């Protein structure tokens, strides 16, 4: 298979170049701001990835938009449960409006995360590290040393739960906005999880009881201007590993979702939030809800794309640390299509490689 490395001179030491970039702590924002006109070799993606970037849907398709107004009205709630269930089964993604968070809060959160990324390198550098899973971490590409090629984004990450993160550990530029966003995003996620639970025929509080919203990771991505957007990507195609993801973004396009074999461009709805199903939810729902591939193309606009993601997952595993499809969804007519797995298997799979799609689901699928 051809790779990006095939086009580079034999003398090129990719790992050395990656290490120098990482140790500079400048991130892709620093590269972009420096005025470069071509991207470093290790950002160039292989031909099979780049050719796929052109395969966006030619039909006018868009994510389902679900209005959460009057959620507590019995008739209205039944309609919304049906809409959420259908979107989670067929798209794995949907946008919600009238979700209860003021637009001013959304705008302020985006502004604060951009303010962090706009700071000089030496201010951001004290947060630059590679210790995934706890505290606060600023870095370019989580999987920089694991991926086939680097992608054109930087990220500020903070692990907000289940152990509360002291606000003073967050960068000053966005400290109170990120701390507040944790509460707002969790509120929306819990509303949506109730609807998803009801969609499976379970009690509305079942997902909360199972601690599905307690483990939370905040990620504030910055996709700065890329001088060669046709040679790299913003983030490679992947599925999210957890239960659900809540996404807030500014007005710059870039997110694409795979639907019916085609890549569909997502148009940001001002005031809306995007929800997507993660691999863990596909497993616990025994395949009723679908975790789908999504990606971000490299940003060709001068304005940076800001994307704020909250990943939700469970905090309490069963017994000695295992999980699988929820027993109450199984019957002789509907047997489990996934085997039980351990927490160790789940985390080892995520941290052992670059971002990918459903590799864990494929490992635990029961073959008939």
N, C-alpha and C positions, 0 to 999 in steps of 0.2 A: 504494500500500500504506500502511495506517495505521501510524504509528510512535508511539513514546512521546512524541515532541516535539509531536504533534498536540494533546495534552491540556495542554500547558504554555503560559503566557502568551507573546505575541510578544516581550515585553521580556526574557525569560529568555535569558541568555548561557551556553549549556551549556559551551563551552570555558573560559570564565572560571571557572565553578564547579568544573570538573574540575581546572583548574590550581591553584586555591586549595586544594582538598582535597589534591592531590598535594604541594604545597609545605608544607602543614601537617605532613606526615609522621606524621599520627595514625593512618592506616589505618582500616579499618572497625571494628577492635577498639576504637579510640579513640572512634569515633562511638557504638558500642554501649555502651561503658562510661560515656559521658556521659549516658545515660538518655533519648536521643531516643525519640519515640513514632512518628515518621514518617521515612521515608528520603529523602535528597536526590533531586531529580528525575532526575539523571543515572544513578541506579541502577535506575530504573523501566524494565522491559523492554516491548517492543512486544506488542500483544494476541496475535499469532500464537505468540509464545514462551510467554506466560503461559497461554493456553488449552491448549497442549500439556502443561503441567505436570500437568494433571488426568488425563491419559491413561495412568495406570499400570495394569499388568496386574491383572485381578481374579482371575486363577487363581493357585494357590499354586505358583509357579515359583521355583526357586532356582538359583544358579550351581552347576556341578559342583564337588564337593569331592574332591580327589585326595590320597590318603595316600601319602607318599613313603617310608614305612618299608620296610626291607629292599630298598632300591633296587639293591643290588649282587647280589641273588639273581637268577640268570638267568631263572627262570620268572616271578618277581614283576616283574622289569624289563620283560619283554615286555608284561605286563598294563598296567603304568603307562605305557609308551610309547603303547599303543593308547588309553588313557584321555586322555592329554595331546593326542594327535593329533586325536581326536574332538572334544574341547572346543575346541581351537584352530580347527578347521574350522567348527564349528557355532555356538559361543558367542563365540569370540574372547577369552573371560574364563574363569578358573577360580580356585578357592581351593586352596592346598596346606597340608597339615598334616604333622606329623612331618618337617619340612624341615631340622632340624638346628640351628635357632637357639633357645636357651632362651627360654621365655615371660618370664622375668625380664628378659632383654635387650630384648625387645619393649616391655615395660611401662616400662622405664627410658628407652628412646629416646623414647617418647610423652611421658613426664613431662618430659624435658629440652626437647623442642620446645615443649611448652606453657609451660614456665618462661620460655623466650625471649619468647613472645608476651605473657605476663602482665606483663612488665617495663614500667616507666613509659616514656612516649613519648620522653623525652629520652635514655634509655639505648639504645633501639632505633634512634633517629634517625641515629646515626652510620653505620649500615649501609644507610640508606634511599637508594636511587639507582636509575637506570635504565640500567645497563650490562649488557645480556644477553650471555651467552656466556663469561664468565670471572669468576674470583674469587668474592666473596660479595655477595649483593644481597638486601636486604629491601625489599619494596614491596607496595602493594595493587594487584592486577590487572596482570599483565605487559603486557596489551594495552589498558591504560587509555585511551590516546590513539588506539587503532586500532579499538576495538570500538564497536558500535552503542549499547550500554549497558553500564555497569559492573556487576560481579558482587560478591556479598557475601563476600569472603575477602581475607586477607592472606597473603603467602608469604615465607618465608626460603629463598633459593636458594644453592646452592654447587656450582660446577663442580669435580668431584672427579677427573676424568681425561679424556684420557690423561695430561696433566701433573699429577702429584700436587699437591694443595693443601696448603700448610703449615698444620698444625693451628692455629697462633697467629692465622691470619686468620679463623678461625671465632669467633662470639660466645662469650664465656666461659660463659654460662648453659647451653650445650649442646655445647661444644667437643669433649669427649672422646667423648660419646655419638654425635655425628654422624660423627666420624672412625671410630669402631668400626663404626657402622652401614654405612658404605661397604663395609667388608670383609665383613660378614655378608650384606648384600643382594647383593653381587657373587657370593658363594658360592652362594646360592640361585639367582640368575639363571643361573649357569654350569651348575648341575645341570639346570635346566629347559631351557636351550638344548641340552644334550646330548640330552635326551628329544625335543625338537622336531626336532633334526637327524636322529635315528634314525627319527622318524616320517615323514620325507621320503625315507627309504631311504639316507641319507648316513652317513658315519662319525660316531661320537658326538662327536669333537673338532673337526668341521669348522667349526662356528660360532666356536669359540674361535680357530682358525687364521685365520679371516677377520676377527678383531679385533672381533667383534660385542658384546663386553662391556667394551671398553676406554674408550669415550667415555661418561662417566657424569655425570649431573646429579642432585643431591639437591634435593628441594623439600619443605619443611615447611609445609603449609597450616594456617591457622587459620580456621574458619568460626564466628565468634561469633554470639551470639543476634541474630536479626533481628526488629525490631518489626513488619515488614510482609512476612512470607515469601511471600505470594501476589502480590507486586508485583515481585519480583526473583528471581534465582537465585544459588546458591552458585558454580557454574561452569557456563557454557553448554555445550550439547551439542557434543561434538567427538570426534575420534579422535586418538590419540597418534601423533606422527610417526616414532618410532624403531623399534628392533627389538622389545624387550619392555620392560614396565614392571613393577616390583615395588612393591606398595602395602601399607603397614601403616596401620591406623586404630584409633582408640579405639572405644568402644561406642556412639557416637552415630550413628544412621542418617543417610542423605542421598544416598549413591551410588546411581545407577540406571543400568542397562545396557539397551540396545535389543536385543530378541531377538524374531524373528518379527513385527516391526512393532509390538511392545508394549514399554513401559518396565517393567522388572522391578527392584523394590527389592532391594538387596543387604543382607542381614543380616550384620553383622560376626560372625565366628567367633573367639572369644578364643583366641589362640595361632596363628591362621591367617594366611596372607599371600595377597593377591590378585595374580594374574599376568594381564597382558593383552597381546595381540598389537598391535604398532604398524604403521603404514602401510608402513614400510620392510620389515618381515618379510612382509607380504602381497605386496609386489612381488618380493622375492628368492625367495619360495616359488612364484612364478608363480600366485598366487591360491589356493593350497592352504589356507593359513591366512588367517583373516579378521580384519581390524582393524575393530572395531565402535564405534558411537557410545556415549558415556556422558556423564553429567552429574551435577551435585550440586545438590540443591534447597537453598534458603536454610534456615538452621537456626532452628527455632522453639523449641528447647530452651534453657533458661538456661545449660546446660553447653556450652562450645565443642566443636565437632567438630574433632578433630586428625587430619590425614591426612598420612602421610609417604611420599613418592613417590621412587623411584629410576628415572630414565629411562636406558636402555642403548641405545647405538648404536655403529656401527663407527667405528674411528679411521683405518683405512687404506683409502682409495679406490683403485680400479683405475687403473693407468697414469697418464694425464694428469688424473685426477679425475673418473671417471664410474662408474656402477653400473647394474644392471638385474637381471632374473631370473637365477638361477644357471644357467650353461650345462649343468651335469650333470643338471638337471631337465627340460631341453628335448629334444624329439625331433620328427620329422616329424608324428607323431600328436599331440604336445602342443607346439605352437609357442608362442613367447613371446606373452603377452597384454599385456605392457607394453614400451615402448621403453626403451632405455638413456637415462640422464639424467646431468647433471653435478652436482657438489657445489654449485656456484653456484646452479643452478636450485632445488635442494632447499632451501637455506637462505634464498634470496630469497623463496620461497613461504611459508615459515614466519614470517619476520619482517616481511612486508609487509602483514599484515592481522590481524584478531582471530582468536581460536581458531575453527576450523571443522572440518568433517568431510570427509576424503578428497579435498579439493580437488586435492591433488598427484596422487593416484592417478588421478583423472579426467583430469588434464592429460596424463599419459603413457600412458594406455590406448590400445592399438592398435585402431582402429575397423575392423571387417571390412566 
